[in-house]
Amino acid sequence: MLQAKDLGLALVIALAFISGPAARAGEQTVHVYNWNDYFAPDTLTGFEQETGIRAVLDLYDSNEVLEAKLLAGSSGYDLVFPTTHPFAARHLKAGLYQPLDHSKLPGLERLDPDIMANLAKVDPGNRYLVPYMWGTTGLGINPDRVHAALGEDAPLDTWGLIFDPEQAKKLAGCGISLLDDPTEVFSAALTYLGKDPNSQAPEDLEAAAELIKQVRPYIRYFHSSQYISDLANGATCVAHGYSGDILQARERAAEANKGVTVIYRVPREGAVLWVDVMAIPKDAPNPEAAHALIAYLLKPEVIAAASNHIFYANANSAATSLLSAELREDPEIYPPPEVRARLFTPSERSEREIRNLNRLWTRLKSGR
Amino acid sequence: MKLQAVSDDEPRLGRLINIGLPYLWLGLFFLLPFVIVLRISLAEPALTQPPYTALWEWVDGMLEIRLNLRNLQLISEDSLYLQALLNSLWVALVGTLGCLVLGYPMAYAIATAPERQRVPLLMLIILPFWTSFLIRVYAWIGILNANGLLNGFLLWLGVIDEPLKILHTQTAVYIGVIYSYLPFMILPLYANLTRLDRTLLEAAADLGCRPWCAFRRITFPLTLPGVIAGSMLVFIPVVGEFVIPDLLGNPGSLMVGQLMWTEFFANKDWPLAASLAIVLLAILVVPFVIMQRLQQENEMN
């Protein structure tokens, strides 16, 4: 026993020495914390080649996890990608970010003036936040299986697929998934009920909770990234998810060519419109390198390549002409005006309201 | 005289270090973190870095102290927390019993194996630790899946017609817990069993006690300290387990570790998460004290 233990210890020590001094002296490193599937495969390698700065990427799939790390402090990240409403707006209030040095960010002027003006409402003078991508939260659908379950003429562009108990019951067999995100799910449920999606009235939230409770038995799981592969391989047929993630699932399904089709729909009742931004945490170890990465991502050809790969619309006006025609003309990515009219931005809630909502959510998920 | 003073001082210094070091260790790694957690549990959540309020403040020469006791109130009033706590204790109990039932025969077999085989056998028990705990739990997803190894094998055998739903159930959590914590049961039991005086068993046999009787009246009571140590090593960490129920369980099999995660990450409510940790600690001290008593009685006998 002693020998085994000693051997194990020796191995651990040896490994620590091998993996320890990996970074070469004098080499700059930028630590990036981004959503899963949110860069093109060559985005960071291109940056490394151009600047010589080593990029280390960590992934998250929910704003909550990012926020928890930032609030704890000393996260060690140089660049993060929060969603503007309500997250980045809240982070600005808590003073989590450092102001940007605009002189180091050539290309800022190429950003969409509408989006910048909108961001300026929470970030006056656009001092802290630079928009990265934007999109909607809607429904990923496997039309063949949904039609097989509900009939050929069943409408697909409705939250009813999830929140109408009759329809959800029929779709439970082929699989429904919801985002593990109370803000998103409650917004969707309130929209389906025809109420203000940002309502904070207790009776509205209770009605939404009751609605979610009714369909809870038909929901296969709550997860914020699992649905991409499950939709693509036909394991589920209705997913509440982010537009680009579902379009990535559509692409993977087409590539696999196993007879699975995936479509994305913005429900006619309305859906969340969100903008993800780039920001540098106040305690970032290497803000210089973070600026360099933002500047690199502001290049039209770089951001266009990312959009072409991840199916999200970017905020760079100069990049639009560089997008593949398929993407530029996709109404699910660049929604036409009548669809845009149905989109809304989540408003901020007080801390107490968020906690109440989250506890309601934990209880709903556990089926109690 | 001088010499005597030195030789008198030295053992005292040695004794001080001997007694002091464990206390220093406990103070640094148990008491201090406990005080920090207790302090957070009495604060209020706030949108700051770190996300909770200060407990005291000097305002114009006045010391203002604000202690928030609402968290304990919420935990005692909201059934969600109580149920999660009960479920955690239940999973820990099932896990401990499962480990004991599986681990005792294994430890016994290793301890009674020929000397040369013991080290390789122990190696087999320790070997899984060379792979990350997380990866081993993930592997169970691959085994228990509807189209995973276990269902594939059973379907191939023709024992079942359609895949068993084990993954994302409470059963999967039991399996994961027993698998992961089995070595913690086996190792103290083994250490205890090897020290067992075999002549006692021979004496029992000479006096007409059959093997089962000898096990019941001699082996088991003598290895009780090992059983207690192993049970504690399994029970206490399982109560706070997060990874296993999160990966293998379902939202209905909520354990207190997951609730703490939710409070910490989703709600940014560090004070409530800290309060849960304090309640959990208080609950765990009870079995600890009982087991301590049992052990003392055992030693006195």
Interface residues (C-beta under 8 A of the other chain):
Chain A: M1 Q3 A4 K5 G8 L11 E64 V65 E67 A68 L70 L71 A72 G73 R90 K93 A94 G95 L96 P182 Y221 F222 E351 I354 R355 N358 R359 W361 T362 R363 K365 S366 G367 R368
Chain B: P45 A46 L47 T48 Q49 P50 P51 D78 S79 L80 Q83 R118 V119 L122 M123 I126 F129 W130 H168 P251 G252 L254 L259 T262 F264 F265 A266 N267 K268 D269
